[in-house]
Each structure stands twice: as structure tokens, then as C-alpha cells.
Amino acid sequence: MKKKLREDDFFFCYDKELAQRLKKMGNRYIHSARSISTGDIFTLFHKDEKFHYSLKQIKKEENK
């Protein structure tokens, strides 16, 4: 049975630098777009195991 995806399964990244770091760590993004309500550009990632691991590594580096 397929898992039904919800909004919580996605990460809307409005930080260009963070999005670039996640991409460099091998995380594939779904789409980049402009928010209708704010006009800001975001990159959409699926929150899978690799994504969570990468985010933890980034946070760990920032806290050094």
C-alpha cells in the first residue's frame, strides 16, 4: 500500500544558501518556484532519510 503524502512530508526552503548546501550533499529537489503570496523563491524538498541526515549535519556544522 502506498503512503499518502501530506504537507508535512515536504520542506519549503526559502533560504538560497541552505538549498544549495542540501543539493551539494546529494539531496534532490522537487521544484523551485515563486510563492504566489509573497513573491519569494523557494526550493521544495521531500523530507526523506537523506534529507533529515543532511539537515542534522548542517546544523552540527553551524553549532561548532
PDB file of N, CA, C, O and CB in Angstrom:
ATOM      1  N   MET A   1       0.841  -1.185   0.000  1.00  0.00           N
ATOM      2  CA  MET A   1       0.000   0.000   0.000  1.00  0.00           C
ATOM      3  C   MET A   1       0.885   1.246   0.000  1.00  0.00           C
ATOM      4  O   MET A   1       1.836   1.334   0.776  1.00  0.00           O
ATOM      5  CB  MET A   1      -0.956   0.000   1.222  1.00  0.00           C
ATOM      6  N   LYS A   2       0.581   2.179  -0.844  1.00  0.00           N
ATOM      7  CA  LYS A   2       1.364   3.408  -0.937  1.00  0.00           C
ATOM      8  C   LYS A   2       1.047   4.346   0.220  1.00  0.00           C
ATOM      9  O   LYS A   2      -0.087   4.436   0.690  1.00  0.00           O
ATOM     10  CB  LYS A   2       1.100   4.109  -2.269  1.00  0.00           C
ATOM     11  N   LYS A   3       2.094   5.041   0.660  1.00  0.00           N
ATOM     12  CA  LYS A   3       1.922   6.028   1.723  1.00  0.00           C
ATOM     13  C   LYS A   3       1.338   7.295   1.108  1.00  0.00           C
ATOM     14  O   LYS A   3       1.807   7.763   0.071  1.00  0.00           O
ATOM     15  CB  LYS A   3       3.278   6.326   2.449  1.00  0.00           C
ATOM     16  N   LYS A   4       0.337   7.835   1.739  1.00  0.00           N
ATOM     17  CA  LYS A   4      -0.272   9.073   1.270  1.00  0.00           C
ATOM     18  C   LYS A   4       0.578  10.245   1.755  1.00  0.00           C
ATOM     19  O   LYS A   4       0.789  10.406   2.956  1.00  0.00           O
ATOM     20  CB  LYS A   4      -1.746   9.204   1.770  1.00  0.00           C
ATOM     21  N   LEU A   5       1.060  11.053   0.828  1.00  0.00           N
ATOM     22  CA  LEU A   5       1.911  12.187   1.191  1.00  0.00           C
ATOM     23  C   LEU A   5       1.073  13.341   1.720  1.00  0.00           C
ATOM     24  O   LEU A   5      -0.036  13.607   1.254  1.00  0.00           O
ATOM     25  CB  LEU A   5       2.744  12.646  -0.015  1.00  0.00           C
ATOM     26  N   ARG A   6       1.651  14.023   2.721  1.00  0.00           N
ATOM     27  CA  ARG A   6       0.998  15.191   3.309  1.00  0.00           C
ATOM     28  C   ARG A   6       1.948  16.375   3.221  1.00  0.00           C
ATOM     29  O   ARG A   6       3.113  16.213   2.858  1.00  0.00           O
ATOM     30  CB  ARG A   6       0.579  14.921   4.789  1.00  0.00           C
ATOM     31  N   GLU A   7       1.468  17.541   3.545  1.00  0.00           N
ATOM     32  CA  GLU A   7       2.297  18.744   3.503  1.00  0.00           C
ATOM     33  C   GLU A   7       3.512  18.606   4.416  1.00  0.00           C
ATOM     34  O   GLU A   7       4.575  19.145   4.110  1.00  0.00           O
ATOM     35  CB  GLU A   7       1.475  19.972   3.904  1.00  0.00           C
ATOM     36  N   ASP A   8       3.370  17.892   5.530  1.00  0.00           N
ATOM     37  CA  ASP A   8       4.476  17.692   6.474  1.00  0.00           C
ATOM     38  C   ASP A   8       5.629  16.885   5.879  1.00  0.00           C
ATOM     39  O   ASP A   8       6.728  16.876   6.432  1.00  0.00           O
ATOM     40  CB  ASP A   8       3.966  16.998   7.718  1.00  0.00           C
ATOM     41  N   ASP A   9       5.388  16.216   4.771  1.00  0.00           N
ATOM     42  CA  ASP A   9       6.411  15.398   4.127  1.00  0.00           C
ATOM     43  C   ASP A   9       7.344  16.225   3.241  1.00  0.00           C
ATOM     44  O   ASP A   9       8.275  15.689   2.640  1.00  0.00           O
ATOM     45  CB  ASP A   9       5.755  14.308   3.304  1.00  0.00           C
ATOM     46  N   PHE A  10       7.091  17.524   3.165  1.00  0.00           N
ATOM     47  CA  PHE A  10       7.869  18.391   2.286  1.00  0.00           C
ATOM     48  C   PHE A  10       8.487  19.554   3.052  1.00  0.00           C
ATOM     49  O   PHE A  10       7.961  19.992   4.076  1.00  0.00           O
ATOM     50  CB  PHE A  10       6.994  18.918   1.157  1.00  0.00           C
ATOM     51  N   PHE A  11       9.606  20.043   2.541  1.00  0.00           N
ATOM     52  CA  PHE A  11      10.309  21.171   3.140  1.00  0.00           C
ATOM     53  C   PHE A  11      10.387  22.285   2.102  1.00  0.00           C
ATOM     54  O   PHE A  11      11.021  22.130   1.059  1.00  0.00           O
ATOM     55  CB  PHE A  11      11.738  20.756   3.636  1.00  0.00           C
ATOM     56  N   PHE A  12       9.744  23.396   2.395  1.00  0.00           N
ATOM     57  CA  PHE A  12       9.781  24.557   1.529  1.00  0.00           C
ATOM     58  C   PHE A  12      10.951  25.421   1.995  1.00  0.00           C
ATOM     59  O   PHE A  12      10.867  26.071   3.036  1.00  0.00           O
ATOM     60  CB  PHE A  12       8.420  25.350   1.559  1.00  0.00           C
ATOM     61  N   CYS A  13      12.023  25.430   1.240  1.00  0.00           N
ATOM     62  CA  CYS A  13      13.246  26.121   1.638  1.00  0.00           C
ATOM     63  C   CYS A  13      13.321  27.485   0.944  1.00  0.00           C
ATOM     64  O   CYS A  13      13.476  27.563  -0.274  1.00  0.00           O
ATOM     65  CB  CYS A  13      14.496  25.263   1.298  1.00  0.00           C
ATOM     66  N   TYR A  14      13.209  28.548   1.729  1.00  0.00           N
ATOM     67  CA  TYR A  14      13.291  29.905   1.199  1.00  0.00           C
ATOM     68  C   TYR A  14      14.693  30.487   1.342  1.00  0.00           C
ATOM     69  O   TYR A  14      14.929  31.631   0.953  1.00  0.00           O
ATOM     70  CB  TYR A  14      12.288  30.800   1.902  1.00  0.00           C
ATOM     71  N   ASP A  15      15.616  29.720   1.890  1.00  0.00           N
ATOM     72  CA  ASP A  15      16.995  30.154   2.085  1.00  0.00           C
ATOM     73  C   ASP A  15      17.851  29.584   0.952  1.00  0.00           C
ATOM     74  O   ASP A  15      18.106  28.381   0.900  1.00  0.00           O
ATOM     75  CB  ASP A  15      17.538  29.700   3.483  1.00  0.00           C
ATOM     76  N   LYS A  16      18.285  30.450   0.057  1.00  0.00           N
ATOM     77  CA  LYS A  16      19.022  30.019  -1.128  1.00  0.00           C
ATOM     78  C   LYS A  16      20.311  29.273  -0.762  1.00  0.00           C
ATOM     79  O   LYS A  16      20.638  28.257  -1.376  1.00  0.00           O
ATOM     80  CB  LYS A  16      19.351  31.226  -2.004  1.00  0.00           C
ATOM     81  N   GLU A  17      21.035  29.776   0.231  1.00  0.00           N
ATOM     82  CA  GLU A  17      22.287  29.147   0.662  1.00  0.00           C
ATOM     83  C   GLU A  17      22.031  27.749   1.218  1.00  0.00           C
ATOM     84  O   GLU A  17      22.760  26.810   0.898  1.00  0.00           O
ATOM     85  CB  GLU A  17      22.988  30.017   1.720  1.00  0.00           C
ATOM     86  N   LEU A  18      21.004  27.606   2.045  1.00  0.00           N
ATOM     87  CA  LEU A  18      20.663  26.295   2.604  1.00  0.00           C
ATOM     88  C   LEU A  18      20.265  25.329   1.490  1.00  0.00           C
ATOM     89  O   LEU A  18      20.670  24.167   1.505  1.00  0.00           O
ATOM     90  CB  LEU A  18      19.519  26.424   3.635  1.00  0.00           C
ATOM     91  N   ALA A  19      19.485  25.795   0.540  1.00  0.00           N
ATOM     92  CA  ALA A  19      19.074  24.936  -0.575  1.00  0.00           C
ATOM     93  C   ALA A  19      20.297  24.457  -1.353  1.00  0.00           C
ATOM     94  O   ALA A  19      20.360  23.289  -1.738  1.00  0.00           O
ATOM     95  CB  ALA A  19      18.100  25.689  -1.516  1.00  0.00           C
ATOM     96  N   GLN A  20      21.262  25.332  -1.588  1.00  0.00           N
ATOM     97  CA  GLN A  20      22.470  24.952  -2.308  1.00  0.00           C
ATOM     98  C   GLN A  20      23.256  23.904  -1.524  1.00  0.00           C
ATOM     99  O   GLN A  20      23.759  22.943  -2.106  1.00  0.00           O
ATOM    100  CB  GLN A  20      23.345  26.185  -2.577  1.00  0.00           C
ATOM    101  N   ARG A  21      23.362  24.083  -0.217  1.00  0.00           N
ATOM    102  CA  ARG A  21      24.091  23.115   0.623  1.00  0.00           C
ATOM    103  C   ARG A  21      23.404  21.752   0.590  1.00  0.00           C
ATOM    104  O   ARG A  21      24.069  20.722   0.486  1.00  0.00           O
ATOM    105  CB  ARG A  21      24.191  23.624   2.084  1.00  0.00           C
ATOM    106  N   LEU A  22      22.085  21.746   0.677  1.00  0.00           N
ATOM    107  CA  LEU A  22      21.352  20.485   0.632  1.00  0.00           C
ATOM    108  C   LEU A  22      21.562  19.785  -0.714  1.00  0.00           C
ATOM    109  O   LEU A  22      21.732  18.567  -0.766  1.00  0.00           O
ATOM    110  CB  LEU A  22      19.850  20.727   0.880  1.00  0.00           C
ATOM    111  N   LYS A  23      21.548  20.556  -1.791  1.00  0.00           N
ATOM    112  CA  LYS A  23      21.777  19.982  -3.127  1.00  0.00           C
ATOM    113  C   LYS A  23      23.190  19.409  -3.232  1.00  0.00           C
ATOM    114  O   LYS A  23      23.377  18.321  -3.776  1.00  0.00           O
ATOM    115  CB  LYS A  23      21.555  21.052  -4.225  1.00  0.00           C
ATOM    116  N   LYS A  24      24.181  20.132  -2.715  1.00  0.00           N
ATOM    117  CA  LYS A  24      25.570  19.661  -2.773  1.00  0.00           C
ATOM    118  C   LYS A  24      25.764  18.370  -1.986  1.00  0.00           C
ATOM    119  O   LYS A  24      26.660  17.582  -2.289  1.00  0.00           O
ATOM    120  CB  LYS A  24      26.514  20.735  -2.240  1.00  0.00           C
ATOM    121  N   MET A  25      24.927  18.154  -0.982  1.00  0.00           N
ATOM    122  CA  MET A  25      25.014  16.939  -0.172  1.00  0.00           C
ATOM    123  C   MET A  25      24.255  15.776  -0.823  1.00  0.00           C
ATOM    124  O   MET A  25      24.128  14.703  -0.232  1.00  0.00           O
ATOM    125  CB  MET A  25      24.463  17.202   1.237  1.00  0.00           C
ATOM    126  N   GLY A  26      23.762  15.993  -2.019  1.00  0.00           N
ATOM    127  CA  GLY A  26      23.113  14.918  -2.770  1.00  0.00           C
ATOM    128  C   GLY A  26      21.604  14.840  -2.637  1.00  0.00           C
ATOM    129  O   GLY A  26      20.990  13.881  -3.104  1.00  0.00           O
ATOM    130  N   ASN A  27      21.009  15.824  -2.016  1.00  0.00           N
ATOM    131  CA  ASN A  27      19.554  15.834  -1.895  1.00  0.00           C
ATOM    132  C   ASN A  27      18.950  16.387  -3.188  1.00  0.00           C
ATOM    133  O   ASN A  27      19.327  17.458  -3.664  1.00  0.00           O
ATOM    134  CB  ASN A  27      19.101  16.679  -0.661  1.00  0.00           C
ATOM    135  N   ARG A  28      18.025  15.644  -3.725  1.00  0.00           N
ATOM    136  CA  ARG A  28      17.369  16.083  -4.952  1.00  0.00           C
ATOM    137  C   ARG A  28      16.170  16.937  -4.580  1.00  0.00           C
ATOM    138  O   ARG A  28      15.436  16.625  -3.642  1.00  0.00           O
ATOM    139  CB  ARG A  28      16.939  14.870  -5.829  1.00  0.00           C
ATOM    140  N   TYR A  29      15.983  17.994  -5.309  1.00  0.00           N
ATOM    141  CA  TYR A  29      14.823  18.836  -5.039  1.00  0.00           C
ATOM    142  C   TYR A  29      13.721  18.516  -6.039  1.00  0.00           C
ATOM    143  O   TYR A  29      13.982  18.018  -7.134  1.00  0.00           O
ATOM    144  CB  TYR A  29      15.199  20.338  -5.102  1.00  0.00           C
ATOM    145  N   ILE A  30      12.503  18.804  -5.650  1.00  0.00           N
ATOM    146  CA  ILE A  30      11.348  18.515  -6.490  1.00  0.00           C
ATOM    147  C   ILE A  30      11.123  19.650  -7.475  1.00  0.00           C
ATOM    148  O   ILE A  30      10.873  19.434  -8.661  1.00  0.00           O
ATOM    149  CB  ILE A  30      10.093  18.290  -5.635  1.00  0.00           C
ATOM    150  N   HIS A  31      11.219  20.875  -6.945  1.00  0.00           N
ATOM    151  CA  HIS A  31      10.852  22.017  -7.775  1.00  0.00           C
ATOM    152  C   HIS A  31      11.340  23.306  -7.129  1.00  0.00           C
ATOM    153  O   HIS A  31      11.430  23.401  -5.905  1.00  0.00           O
ATOM    154  CB  HIS A  31       9.327  22.066  -7.995  1.00  0.00           C
ATOM    155  N   SER A  32      11.647  24.276  -7.942  1.00  0.00           N
ATOM    156  CA  SER A  32      11.896  25.639  -7.468  1.00  0.00           C
ATOM    157  C   SER A  32      10.810  26.512  -8.078  1.00  0.00           C
ATOM    158  O   SER A  32      10.465  26.371  -9.251  1.00  0.00           O
ATOM    159  CB  SER A  32      13.349  26.153  -7.858  1.00  0.00           C
ATOM    160  N   ALA A  33      10.282  27.412  -7.267  1.00  0.00           N
ATOM    161  CA  ALA A  33       9.177  28.242  -7.749  1.00  0.00           C
ATOM    162  C   ALA A  33       9.112  29.536  -6.948  1.00  0.00           C
ATOM    163  O   ALA A  33       9.853  29.738  -5.985  1.00  0.00           O
ATOM    164  CB  ALA A  33       7.835  27.479  -7.654  1.00  0.00           C
ATOM    165  N   ARG A  34       8.223  30.383  -7.367  1.00  0.00           N
ATOM    166  CA  ARG A  34       7.990  31.648  -6.674  1.00  0.00           C
ATOM    167  C   ARG A  34       6.660  31.545  -5.932  1.00  0.00           C
ATOM    168  O   ARG A  34       5.652  31.130  -6.504  1.00  0.00           O
ATOM    169  CB  ARG A  34       7.988  32.859  -7.677  1.00  0.00           C
ATOM    170  N   SER A  35       6.666  31.922  -4.664  1.00  0.00           N
ATOM    171  CA  SER A  35       5.452  31.899  -3.854  1.00  0.00           C
ATOM    172  C   SER A  35       4.447  32.918  -4.395  1.00  0.00           C
ATOM    173  O   SER A  35       4.789  34.070  -4.662  1.00  0.00           O
ATOM    174  CB  SER A  35       5.779  32.192  -2.368  1.00  0.00           C
ATOM    175  N   ILE A  36       3.232  32.479  -4.547  1.00  0.00           N
ATOM    176  CA  ILE A  36       2.183  33.375  -5.040  1.00  0.00           C
ATOM    177  C   ILE A  36       1.908  34.477  -4.021  1.00  0.00           C
ATOM    178  O   ILE A  36       1.701  35.632  -4.394  1.00  0.00           O
ATOM    179  CB  ILE A  36       0.886  32.587  -5.342  1.00  0.00           C
ATOM    180  N   SER A  37       1.904  34.126  -2.736  1.00  0.00           N
ATOM    181  CA  SER A  37       1.533  35.105  -1.709  1.00  0.00           C
ATOM    182  C   SER A  37       2.629  36.111  -1.402  1.00  0.00           C
ATOM    183  O   SER A  37       2.331  37.275  -1.133  1.00  0.00           O
ATOM    184  CB  SER A  37       1.156  34.395  -0.448  1.00  0.00           C
ATOM    185  N   THR A  38       3.923  35.684  -1.436  1.00  0.00           N
ATOM    186  CA  THR A  38       4.998  36.601  -1.051  1.00  0.00           C
ATOM    187  C   THR A  38       5.882  37.024  -2.216  1.00  0.00           C
ATOM    188  O   THR A  38       6.549  38.056  -2.148  1.00  0.00           O
ATOM    189  CB  THR A  38       5.848  35.966   0.005  1.00  0.00           C
ATOM    190  N   GLY A  39       5.889  36.236  -3.277  1.00  0.00           N
ATOM    191  CA  GLY A  39       6.765  36.528  -4.404  1.00  0.00           C
ATOM    192  C   GLY A  39       8.185  36.009  -4.210  1.00  0.00           C
ATOM    193  O   GLY A  39       9.023  36.150  -5.101  1.00  0.00           O
ATOM    194  N   ASP A  40       8.462  35.409  -3.050  1.00  0.00           N
ATOM    195  CA  ASP A  40       9.800  34.874  -2.760  1.00  0.00           C
ATOM    196  C   ASP A  40      10.002  33.529  -3.461  1.00  0.00           C
ATOM    197  O   ASP A  40       9.054  32.764  -3.641  1.00  0.00           O
ATOM    198  CB  ASP A  40      10.006  34.717  -1.229  1.00  0.00           C
ATOM    199  N   ILE A  41      11.237  33.254  -3.851  1.00  0.00           N
ATOM    200  CA  ILE A  41      11.563  31.989  -4.492  1.00  0.00           C
ATOM    201  C   ILE A  41      11.863  30.947  -3.417  1.00  0.00           C
ATOM    202  O   ILE A  41      12.542  31.232  -2.430  1.00  0.00           O
ATOM    203  CB  ILE A  41      12.768  32.150  -5.460  1.00  0.00           C
ATOM    204  N   PHE A  42      11.343  29.728  -3.625  1.00  0.00           N
ATOM    205  CA  PHE A  42      11.610  28.628  -2.704  1.00  0.00           C
ATOM    206  C   PHE A  42      12.020  27.399  -3.500  1.00  0.00           C
ATOM    207  O   PHE A  42      11.739  27.283  -4.692  1.00  0.00           O
ATOM    208  CB  PHE A  42      10.370  28.324  -1.821  1.00  0.00           C
ATOM    209  N   THR A  43      12.698  26.477  -2.800  1.00  0.00           N
ATOM    210  CA  THR A  43      13.054  25.182  -3.369  1.00  0.00           C
ATOM    211  C   THR A  43      12.354  24.129  -2.518  1.00  0.00           C
ATOM    212  O   THR A  43      12.433  24.166  -1.290  1.00  0.00           O
ATOM    213  CB  THR A  43      14.625  24.961  -3.405  1.00  0.00           C
ATOM    214  N   LEU A  44      11.677  23.200  -3.161  1.00  0.00           N
ATOM    215  CA  LEU A  44      10.884  22.196  -2.472  1.00  0.00           C
ATOM    216  C   LEU A  44      11.639  20.872  -2.404  1.00  0.00           C
ATOM    217  O   LEU A  44      12.051  20.329  -3.429  1.00  0.00           O
ATOM    218  CB  LEU A  44       9.533  22.007  -3.171  1.00  0.00           C
ATOM    219  N   PHE A  45      11.816  20.356  -1.185  1.00  0.00           N
ATOM    220  CA  PHE A  45      12.497  19.078  -0.953  1.00  0.00           C
ATOM    221  C   PHE A  45      11.526  18.102  -0.300  1.00  0.00           C
ATOM    222  O   PHE A  45      10.629  18.507   0.440  1.00  0.00           O
ATOM    223  CB  PHE A  45      13.763  19.270  -0.064  1.00  0.00           C
ATOM    224  N   HIS A  46      11.709  16.817  -0.578  1.00  0.00           N
ATOM    225  CA  HIS A  46      10.960  15.774   0.116  1.00  0.00           C
ATOM    226  C   HIS A  46      11.753  15.418   1.376  1.00  0.00           C
ATOM    227  O   HIS A  46      12.966  15.219   1.307  1.00  0.00           O
ATOM    228  CB  HIS A  46      10.729  14.504  -0.808  1.00  0.00           C
ATOM    229  N   LYS A  47      11.088  15.338   2.505  1.00  0.00           N
ATOM    230  CA  LYS A  47      11.751  15.019   3.773  1.00  0.00           C
ATOM    231  C   LYS A  47      11.932  13.508   3.895  1.00  0.00           C
ATOM    232  O   LYS A  47      11.119  12.826   4.518  1.00  0.00           O
ATOM    233  CB  LYS A  47      10.935  15.569   4.977  1.00  0.00           C
ATOM    234  N   ASP A  48      12.997  12.994   3.299  1.00  0.00           N
ATOM    235  CA  ASP A  48      13.302  11.576   3.430  1.00  0.00           C
ATOM    236  C   ASP A  48      14.481  11.420   4.395  1.00  0.00           C
ATOM    237  O   ASP A  48      14.935  12.398   4.990  1.00  0.00           O
ATOM    238  CB  ASP A  48      13.622  10.936   2.037  1.00  0.00           C
ATOM    239  N   GLU A  49      14.973  10.188   4.546  1.00  0.00           N
ATOM    240  CA  GLU A  49      16.064   9.938   5.494  1.00  0.00           C
ATOM    241  C   GLU A  49      17.314  10.737   5.146  1.00  0.00           C
ATOM    242  O   GLU A  49      17.950  11.305   6.034  1.00  0.00           O
ATOM    243  CB  GLU A  49      16.398   8.451   5.530  1.00  0.00           C
ATOM    244  N   LYS A  50      17.670  10.786   3.880  1.00  0.00           N
ATOM    245  CA  LYS A  50      18.857  11.522   3.442  1.00  0.00           C
ATOM    246  C   LYS A  50      18.716  13.012   3.773  1.00  0.00           C
ATOM    247  O   LYS A  50      19.669  13.644   4.227  1.00  0.00           O
ATOM    248  CB  LYS A  50      19.087  11.327   1.925  1.00  0.00           C
ATOM    249  N   PHE A  51      17.533  13.560   3.544  1.00  0.00           N
ATOM    250  CA  PHE A  51      17.277  14.969   3.837  1.00  0.00           C
ATOM    251  C   PHE A  51      17.481  15.249   5.328  1.00  0.00           C
ATOM    252  O   PHE A  51      18.168  16.202   5.695  1.00  0.00           O
ATOM    253  CB  PHE A  51      15.847  15.361   3.407  1.00  0.00           C
ATOM    254  N   HIS A  52      16.881  14.415   6.186  1.00  0.00           N
ATOM    255  CA  HIS A  52      16.997  14.626   7.631  1.00  0.00           C
ATOM    256  C   HIS A  52      18.454  14.514   8.093  1.00  0.00           C
ATOM    257  O   HIS A  52      18.906  15.297   8.929  1.00  0.00           O
ATOM    258  CB  HIS A  52      16.125  13.611   8.389  1.00  0.00           C
ATOM    259  N   TYR A  53      19.180  13.545   7.548  1.00  0.00           N
ATOM    260  CA  TYR A  53      20.595  13.388   7.893  1.00  0.00           C
ATOM    261  C   TYR A  53      21.385  14.629   7.475  1.00  0.00           C
ATOM    262  O   TYR A  53      22.195  15.143   8.246  1.00  0.00           O
ATOM    263  CB  TYR A  53      21.183  12.125   7.219  1.00  0.00           C
ATOM    264  N   SER A  54      21.148  15.106   6.258  1.00  0.00           N
ATOM    265  CA  SER A  54      21.862  16.287   5.761  1.00  0.00           C
ATOM    266  C   SER A  54      21.572  17.510   6.612  1.00  0.00           C
ATOM    267  O   SER A  54      22.479  18.279   6.930  1.00  0.00           O
ATOM    268  CB  SER A  54      21.484  16.566   4.311  1.00  0.00           C
ATOM    269  N   LEU A  55      20.322  17.690   6.978  1.00  0.00           N
ATOM    270  CA  LEU A  55      19.941  18.841   7.800  1.00  0.00           C
ATOM    271  C   LEU A  55      20.618  18.781   9.171  1.00  0.00           C
ATOM    272  O   LEU A  55      21.049  19.808   9.697  1.00  0.00           O
ATOM    273  CB  LEU A  55      18.411  18.900   7.966  1.00  0.00           C
ATOM    274  N   LYS A  56      20.710  17.573   9.754  1.00  0.00           N
ATOM    275  CA  LYS A  56      21.401  17.415  11.038  1.00  0.00           C
ATOM    276  C   LYS A  56      22.880  17.770  10.899  1.00  0.00           C
ATOM    277  O   LYS A  56      23.449  18.423  11.774  1.00  0.00           O
ATOM    278  CB  LYS A  56      21.246  15.970  11.564  1.00  0.00           C
ATOM    279  N   GLN A  57      23.506  17.338   9.793  1.00  0.00           N
ATOM    280  CA  GLN A  57      24.916  17.645   9.564  1.00  0.00           C
ATOM    281  C   GLN A  57      25.135  19.149   9.418  1.00  0.00           C
ATOM    282  O   GLN A  57      26.101  19.686   9.959  1.00  0.00           O
ATOM    283  CB  GLN A  57      25.424  16.915   8.315  1.00  0.00           C
ATOM    284  N   ILE A  58      24.277  19.812   8.718  1.00  0.00           N
ATOM    285  CA  ILE A  58      24.379  21.265   8.528  1.00  0.00           C
ATOM    286  C   ILE A  58      24.248  21.978   9.870  1.00  0.00           C
ATOM    287  O   ILE A  58      25.029  22.878  10.181  1.00  0.00           O
ATOM    288  CB  ILE A  58      23.292  21.771   7.540  1.00  0.00           C
ATOM    289  N   LYS A  59      23.259  21.572  10.663  1.00  0.00           N
ATOM    290  CA  LYS A  59      23.062  22.185  11.979  1.00  0.00           C
ATOM    291  C   LYS A  59      24.261  21.954  12.876  1.00  0.00           C
ATOM    292  O   LYS A  59      24.668  22.845  13.621  1.00  0.00           O
ATOM    293  CB  LYS A  59      21.804  21.635  12.645  1.00  0.00           C
ATOM    294  N   LYS A  60      24.838  20.736  12.803  1.00  0.00           N
ATOM    295  CA  LYS A  60      26.009  20.403  13.598  1.00  0.00           C
ATOM    296  C   LYS A  60      27.186  21.303  13.214  1.00  0.00           C
ATOM    297  O   LYS A  60      27.902  21.789  14.089  1.00  0.00           O
ATOM    298  CB  LYS A  60      26.381  18.921  13.414  1.00  0.00           C
ATOM    299  N   GLU A  61      27.388  21.527  11.920  1.00  0.00           N
ATOM    300  CA  GLU A  61      28.478  22.399  11.425  1.00  0.00           C
ATOM    301  C   GLU A  61      28.270  23.831  11.888  1.00  0.00           C
ATOM    302  O   GLU A  61      29.232  24.510  12.246  1.00  0.00           O
ATOM    303  CB  GLU A  61      28.562  22.355   9.879  1.00  0.00           C
ATOM    304  N   GLU A  62      27.032  24.297  11.887  1.00  0.00           N
ATOM    305  CA  GLU A  62      26.747  25.675  12.286  1.00  0.00           C
ATOM    306  C   GLU A  62      26.965  25.899  13.780  1.00  0.00           C
ATOM    307  O   GLU A  62      27.253  27.020  14.200  1.00  0.00           O
ATOM    308  CB  GLU A  62      25.319  26.037  11.917  1.00  0.00           C
ATOM    309  N   ASN A  63      26.831  24.857  14.577  1.00  0.00           N
ATOM    310  CA  ASN A  63      26.960  24.978  16.031  1.00  0.00           C
ATOM    311  C   ASN A  63      28.399  24.805  16.514  1.00  0.00           C
ATOM    312  O   ASN A  63      28.645  24.831  17.720  1.00  0.00           O
ATOM    313  CB  ASN A  63      26.076  23.957  16.710  1.00  0.00           C
ATOM    314  N   LYS A  64      29.336  24.634  15.617  1.00  0.00           N
ATOM    315  CA  LYS A  64      30.744  24.477  16.010  1.00  0.00           C
ATOM    316  C   LYS A  64      31.324  25.780  16.483  1.00  0.00           C
ATOM    317  O   LYS A  64      32.497  25.835  16.853  1.00  0.00           O
ATOM    318  CB  LYS A  64      31.571  23.939  14.856  1.00  0.00           C
TER     319      LYS A  64
END
